[in-house]
């Protein structure tokens, strides 16, 4: 689905320089990855690249393949084809933010169904089914402010899955939760993704939770360079 080779992103210069290097990464349907690395290593930067919301500085290969259709993501960025990038994001990607990112003026039902509404997908019971499976069916008529932190994260997970994305990205989705809730949210999120054949990349500091959840590790290692800047490199998986 996503194929990256020699992809790089740099910010800043000299001692303030940060460079992320992705030598090789292949993402396929159904895979479930844990993105691991210390704070400041570039986990969020990598997620933003995969989410097609951040342009690479260099890419030997950055392809998004859906069936027989192939999109050259680096070329779309070079040619400023932002509408095509937005269309790929909205239809094929789901994103769970660390803080949930829910809209406070919408109730839970409409928050979950927002992606389907924007894509003009039919009301086929998906919202209610996900709410039931994520154990928030009794919260559908409430607004986010009336929910616990754990409930808000479950709503965020349901919203990211509602339009059946090919790729699900999550940035520390359990960081604000206690261990019991973190395990439950991770289990329910991965279960729903697995049933849909969705590929998951989940950034987390909790290696123990990633291990018990059966996630395959993707590690980012950092080194200080001679100019004082930092180069972060994604280890090749497998």
VEXDREN-2710 file (C-alpha; in Angstrom, 1 decimal):
% VEXDREN-2710
k/r/px/py/pz
1/UNK/0.0/0.0/0.0
2/UNK/2.7/2.5/1.0
3/UNK/6.3/2.0/-0.3
4/UNK/9.0/4.4/0.9
5/UNK/12.7/4.2/0.0
6/UNK/15.4/6.8/1.0
7/UNK/12.8/9.4/2.2
8/UNK/14.2/12.3/4.1
9/UNK/12.9/15.3/6.0
10/UNK/15.1/18.0/7.6
11/UNK/14.2/21.0/9.8
12/UNK/16.5/23.7/11.0
13/UNK/20.2/24.2/10.5
14/UNK/23.5/23.7/12.4
15/UNK/23.0/22.7/16.0
16/UNK/19.2/23.2/15.6
17/UNK/19.0/20.8/12.7
18/UNK/16.9/17.7/12.9
19/UNK/16.9/15.2/10.0
20/UNK/14.6/12.1/9.7
21/UNK/15.9/9.4/7.4
22/UNK/13.7/6.5/6.2
23/UNK/15.9/4.0/4.3
24/UNK/13.1/1.6/3.5
25/UNK/9.5/1.0/4.7
26/UNK/6.8/-1.1/3.2
27/UNK/3.2/-1.0/4.7
28/UNK/0.7/-3.6/3.7
29/UNK/-2.9/-4.3/4.5
30/UNK/-3.5/-5.9/7.9
31/UNK/-0.1/-5.1/9.3
32/UNK/0.1/-3.7/12.8
33/UNK/3.2/-1.7/13.8
34/UNK/4.4/0.0/17.0
35/UNK/6.5/3.1/16.2
36/UNK/9.1/3.3/19.0
37/UNK/11.7/5.9/20.0
38/UNK/12.6/8.5/22.6
39/UNK/10.9/11.8/22.9
40/UNK/12.0/14.1/20.1
41/UNK/13.1/11.3/17.9
42/UNK/10.7/12.1/15.1
43/UNK/7.7/9.7/15.6
44/UNK/5.2/12.5/15.0
45/UNK/7.2/13.7/11.9
46/UNK/7.1/10.2/10.5
47/UNK/3.4/9.9/11.1
48/UNK/2.8/13.3/9.4
49/UNK/4.8/12.1/6.4
50/UNK/2.7/8.9/6.2
51/UNK/-0.5/10.9/6.7
52/UNK/0.5/12.9/3.5
53/UNK/0.3/16.1/5.5
54/UNK/4.0/16.8/5.5
55/UNK/6.1/17.0/2.3
56/UNK/9.4/15.1/2.1
57/UNK/12.6/16.9/1.2
58/UNK/13.8/13.9/-0.8
59/UNK/12.4/10.6/-1.8
60/UNK/13.7/7.9/-4.1
61/UNK/10.4/6.2/-3.8
62/UNK/7.2/7.3/-2.0
63/UNK/4.3/5.4/-3.6
64/UNK/0.7/5.0/-2.4
65/UNK/-0.9/2.0/-4.1
66/UNK/-4.6/1.2/-3.9
67/UNK/-5.4/-1.9/-6.0
68/UNK/-4.0/-1.2/-9.5
69/UNK/-3.8/2.5/-8.9
70/UNK/-0.5/4.1/-7.9
71/UNK/0.2/7.6/-6.7
72/UNK/3.7/9.1/-6.6
73/UNK/3.4/11.1/-3.4
74/UNK/6.7/13.0/-3.7
75/UNK/5.7/14.1/-7.3
76/UNK/2.3/15.2/-6.0
77/UNK/4.0/17.4/-3.4
78/UNK/6.5/18.8/-6.0
79/UNK/3.6/19.7/-8.4
80/UNK/1.6/21.1/-5.5
81/UNK/-1.3/18.8/-6.2
82/UNK/-2.8/19.5/-2.7
83/UNK/-6.3/18.5/-3.8
84/UNK/-5.2/15.1/-4.8
85/UNK/-3.3/14.6/-1.6
86/UNK/-6.3/15.8/0.4
87/UNK/-8.5/13.3/-1.5
88/UNK/-6.1/10.4/-0.6
89/UNK/-6.0/11.5/3.0
90/UNK/-9.8/11.8/3.4
91/UNK/-10.7/8.5/1.8
92/UNK/-7.9/6.1/2.7
93/UNK/-6.4/7.4/6.0
94/UNK/-7.6/7.5/9.6
95/UNK/-5.7/9.4/12.3
96/UNK/-6.1/9.1/16.1
97/UNK/-4.6/12.1/17.8
98/UNK/-3.1/11.9/21.3
99/UNK/-5.6/14.4/22.7
100/UNK/-8.5/12.9/20.7
101/UNK/-9.2/16.0/18.5
102/UNK/-13.0/15.7/18.8
103/UNK/-15.3/18.6/17.9
104/UNK/-16.8/19.9/21.1
105/UNK/-20.0/21.2/19.4
106/UNK/-20.9/17.8/18.0
107/UNK/-22.3/14.9/19.9
108/UNK/-20.5/11.5/19.9
109/UNK/-22.7/10.2/17.1
110/UNK/-21.9/13.0/14.8
111/UNK/-18.2/13.1/15.7
112/UNK/-17.8/9.4/14.8
113/UNK/-19.8/9.8/11.6
114/UNK/-18.1/13.0/10.4
115/UNK/-15.7/11.3/8.0
116/UNK/-18.5/9.3/6.4
117/UNK/-20.6/12.4/6.1
118/UNK/-17.8/14.4/4.4
119/UNK/-17.3/11.5/2.0
120/UNK/-21.0/11.2/1.4
121/UNK/-21.0/7.6/2.5
122/UNK/-24.4/6.0/3.3
123/UNK/-25.8/5.7/6.8
124/UNK/-25.4/2.0/7.0
125/UNK/-25.2/1.5/10.8
126/UNK/-21.4/1.7/10.9
127/UNK/-21.4/4.4/13.6
128/UNK/-23.7/2.4/15.9
129/UNK/-21.7/-0.8/15.3
130/UNK/-18.4/0.8/16.1
131/UNK/-19.8/2.5/19.2
132/UNK/-21.1/-0.9/20.4
133/UNK/-17.8/-2.7/19.7
134/UNK/-15.8/0.1/21.4
135/UNK/-18.2/0.1/24.3
136/UNK/-19.5/3.7/24.0
137/UNK/-22.9/3.0/22.6
138/UNK/-24.6/4.5/25.6
139/UNK/-22.6/7.8/25.0
140/UNK/-23.8/8.5/21.5
141/UNK/-26.0/11.5/22.4
142/UNK/-23.5/13.2/24.7
143/UNK/-20.9/15.8/23.8
144/UNK/-17.2/15.2/24.3
145/UNK/-17.0/17.4/27.4
146/UNK/-19.4/14.9/29.2
147/UNK/-17.0/11.9/28.6
148/UNK/-14.1/10.6/30.5
149/UNK/-10.6/10.7/28.9
150/UNK/-10.9/7.0/28.1
151/UNK/-14.3/7.4/26.5
152/UNK/-13.0/10.3/24.4
153/UNK/-10.2/8.2/23.1
154/UNK/-12.6/5.4/22.2
155/UNK/-14.7/8.0/20.3
156/UNK/-11.6/9.2/18.5
157/UNK/-10.7/5.6/17.5
158/UNK/-14.2/5.0/16.2
159/UNK/-14.1/8.2/14.2
160/UNK/-10.8/7.2/12.6
161/UNK/-12.2/3.8/11.6
162/UNK/-15.7/4.8/10.5
163/UNK/-14.9/5.3/6.8
164/UNK/-12.9/2.0/6.6
165/UNK/-9.5/3.6/5.9
166/UNK/-6.7/1.5/4.4
167/UNK/-4.1/3.0/6.8
168/UNK/-4.7/4.0/10.5
169/UNK/-2.2/6.2/12.2
170/UNK/-2.2/6.9/15.9
171/UNK/0.0/9.3/17.9
172/UNK/0.3/8.1/21.5
173/UNK/-3.4/7.2/21.7
174/UNK/-3.1/5.8/25.2
175/UNK/-0.6/8.2/26.7
176/UNK/-3.2/10.0/28.9
177/UNK/-4.9/6.8/30.1
178/UNK/-4.2/4.6/33.2
179/UNK/-2.8/1.1/32.4
180/UNK/-6.2/-0.6/32.5
181/UNK/-7.9/1.8/30.2
182/UNK/-4.8/2.0/27.9
183/UNK/-4.9/-1.8/27.5
184/UNK/-8.6/-1.8/26.7
185/UNK/-8.4/1.0/24.2
186/UNK/-5.4/-0.5/22.4
187/UNK/-7.1/-3.9/22.3
188/UNK/-10.4/-2.6/20.9
189/UNK/-8.6/-0.3/18.4
190/UNK/-6.5/-3.1/17.0
191/UNK/-9.4/-5.6/17.0
192/UNK/-11.5/-3.3/14.8
193/UNK/-8.6/-2.5/12.5
194/UNK/-7.8/-6.2/12.2
195/UNK/-11.4/-7.0/11.2
196/UNK/-11.3/-4.4/8.5
197/UNK/-7.9/-5.4/7.2
198/UNK/-6.6/-1.9/8.0
199/UNK/-2.8/-1.4/8.4
200/UNK/-1.9/0.4/11.7
201/UNK/1.1/2.4/12.7
202/UNK/0.9/3.4/16.3
203/UNK/3.4/5.7/18.0
204/UNK/3.9/4.9/21.6
205/UNK/6.4/5.1/24.5
206/UNK/4.8/2.1/26.2
207/UNK/6.9/-0.8/24.8
208/UNK/5.3/-3.3/27.2
209/UNK/1.8/-2.5/25.9
210/UNK/3.1/-2.7/22.3
211/UNK/4.6/-6.1/23.0
212/UNK/1.5/-7.5/24.8
213/UNK/-0.7/-6.1/22.0
214/UNK/1.3/-8.1/19.4
215/UNK/2.5/-5.0/17.5
216/UNK/5.6/-5.4/15.3
217/UNK/8.3/-2.8/16.4
218/UNK/9.5/0.0/14.1
219/UNK/12.3/1.8/15.9
220/UNK/13.8/5.3/15.3
221/UNK/17.4/5.7/16.5
222/UNK/19.1/9.1/16.9
223/UNK/22.7/10.3/16.8
224/UNK/24.3/13.7/17.3
225/UNK/26.2/14.8/14.3
226/UNK/29.4/16.9/14.0
227/UNK/27.5/20.1/13.4
228/UNK/25.5/19.6/16.6
229/UNK/22.4/18.6/14.8
230/UNK/20.5/15.3/15.1
231/UNK/19.9/12.6/12.6
232/UNK/17.1/10.2/13.3
233/UNK/17.0/7.0/11.3
234/UNK/14.2/4.4/11.0
235/UNK/15.5/0.9/11.4
236/UNK/14.6/-1.4/8.6
237/UNK/11.8/-3.7/9.8
238/UNK/12.1/-7.5/9.9
END
